Amino acid sequence: MDDQQLLRYSRQILLPQIGVEGQRQLLEARVLIVGAGGLGSAAALYLASAGVGDITIADHDKVELSNLQRQILHREKDIGRRKVDSARDTLTGLNPDIKVTGLEARLDAEQLATLIGKIDLVIDGSDNFNTRFAVNEACVASRTPLVSGAAIRLEGQVSVFTNQPGEPCYQCLYGGGGELDGSCSENGVLAPLVGIIGSIQATEAIKVLTGAGTPLSGRLLLLDALEMQWRSLRLKADPKCPVCSGR
């Protein structure tokens, strides 16, 4: 690291759990963020500012006026632009040291397998179960850590799946279901809620990448923002899981 980087990340380097070595690990890390919406916005901003050196953002949408209530990567001047372009401009404007790649695509299984095989960690900020299941399957196949988050109405959840043998995967949590599925356009969402969950996703990603602390592996953290109450549930691997049980 040069003097400017030491100054930029000085408050983080002061943490004994991070230090110079942890910061170097972040600078060398490659992270994929699936979705440049509410969750992905908060996660991406904090990972970029924290010095994650190589960030890829995948999203197939363009910025709309209704996004601006919660998707803080984007500005009113970005309406009509590709979200990945707006995200790249915002992140590199915040931290020109990092590399940001935008993929305007709805990633299929083949694309996910190729992409995830080249990165160190995935943050899933998508808003539908089909994408979440596909991302999980690719992460399990490559044993890539997955930080999963969801937020809708006034409720949020986040967990970490290390995808190591014996550990649960995202499919173990929901099976083939997804009865809680739904979009913000159908159900609504409180603006700061996605920021809270996305920030936790960024925190967990930094912990996994640096080895600091204990990640939310095998635990599901649930937030009821209306009552501001948190719950933590233990997760176990499903011995009949069609994705991870054969590992």
Disulfide bonds with the S-S distance in Angstrom:
none
